[in-house]
Amino acid sequence: MPCAHAGHHPAEDHDPGPPDHEPPGHSAHPDRSAAAEAGHGGTASAATDPRRWTALALICAAQFMLVLDVTVVNVALPDMAADLSLGRAALTWVVTAYALVFGGLMLLGGRLADALGARRTLLAGLVVFTAASLLTGLAQNAPALIAGRVAQGVGAALLSPAALAIVTTAFHGAERTKALGVWAAIGGTGSAAGVLLGGALTAGPGWQWVFYINVPVGLALLAAIPALVPARAAAPAVRLDVPGALLVTAGTGALIYGLVRAGDSGWSDPATLLALGGSAALYGVFALVERASRAPLMDLRMFTRRPVLAGSFLMLIATALLIALFFLGSVDLQHARGHGPMATGLVFLPVAVAVGLGAHLGSRLLGRLGGRAVASAGLAVAAAGGAPLTLLPAGSPVYATLLPGLSLTAFGVGAVFVAATSTALATVDHREAGLASGVVNTFHEVGGSVGVAVVSSVAAAGITVGEASGFTAAYTVLAVTAAVAAALSLAVVPAGRPPSTGGPYVH
């Protein structure tokens, strides 16, 4: 559990015109670099380059690693905790640090792809991600492990938007739709493979290999990509909103710290309140900086549009529910129910597949029922799936009780992902699609961090000493959140059927 930008510069003057369809993705502004690269590499030559499909396979392999690292870690958490003496807070940061930095710096990564060129930025991100994976696997304590996860997030934030910019440049017309369909499928496939691979590696050579496995793959990609992906000119005079990126990342980091701290010290603890208050202040400063910037990282005026606001809300809730479910279920199965990592991976495989099935059904129903109906129904299904989990007695059979509830929740969330992206992009024009999708994808990453932090604190007793009531309370929070969000979506999400956007290209 991945654009276009309104703007013109000289490199676009001799571009033959916009493509038939500019799909959304991770990058805040990749079409600027895409347009520049087309202008300097020739759109026709890109369209006929025989290497383009092989290049797509390599780029998708790189993106696959990034998606994999969102879920592959969850199954390995108990073994990490045992080997490195990690407490609940440290385990939570192992999961949240990656998504936090990935989401916080993603829009800046898109701008860097504009400024430096998409291929150069992709290779830089791949170097950082591969080196960080090695260092994370070698970690001997909690600070080193979390620092490695932070560095992985930096690499992912550079790599992902640059990779999508290359895809949108290399393909045009019907081929672009097909290529982006492959890109979109990476998300669900990576989530499913992550839980199974994480279980197999942890049960086999050890948890370190959930990180080590990225190293040979990364090195192979670094050797192959330069020969198959052409270098094209970067866009001139691109402004980088570094303060904005640092402020939004720091604000979210303070929020996560406050939420995690509350699990140990309570909500009234001064440090908890200071962190949460500091988060609000940082977000406020971020808003002021963005309003004053000549080239803001995020156009906050997008939130005055109801569809974008509704889509962001849905993406935040859906990702928070899903990633929290993976985290909570993995620790529950291994710490409280005595399952090994491989058995846990097998339990979560149908859960991950259920997300893809829900997304497929949601995309089919979207044109008939509209985003409001799909979102509210998906969240209601997620709440229904979570309801039985709130009543599970200790030692209850996993395959008869826990697995159906987890799978039904994941199925509902899958439909919400489709509704979120389609709703957010329903009313934006071609030149603003990237701005809207950049906002939605940022909420995608941040939502996962927030969800894990909340359930970690609620389930503190279960995670620390294996007390069943702690997990039950956390499942209750997830079910209630889904139910409340289902009701709110009826008021927040606009009625009507959104126009086709070519598919939700989110990570």
Secondary structure, DSSP 8 states (H G I E B T S, - for coil): ---------GGGTT-----S-----S-SSHHHHHHHHHHHH-HHHHHH-TTHHHHHHHHHHHHHHHHHHHHHHHHHHHHHHHHHT--HHHHHHHHHHHHHHHHHHHHHHHHHHHHH-HHHHHHHHHHHHHHHHHHHHT--SHHHHHHHHHHHHHHHHHHHHHHHHHHHHH--HHHHHHHHHHHHHHHHHHHHHHHHHHHHHHHTT-TTHHHHTHHHHHHHHHHHHHHHS------TT----HHHHHHHHHHHHHHHHHHHHHHHH-TT-HHHHHHHHHHHHHHHHHHHHHHH-SS-SS-GGGGGSHHHHHHHHHHHHHHHHHHHHHHHHHHIIIIIS---HHHHHHHHHHHHHHHHHHHHHHHHHHHHH-HHHHHHHHHHHHHHHHTGGGG--TT--IIIIIHHHHHHHHHHHHHHHHHHHHHHTSS--GGGHHHHHHHHHHHHHHHHHHHHHHHHHHTHHHHHH--HHHHHHHHHHHHHHHHHHHHHHHHHS-SS-----S-----
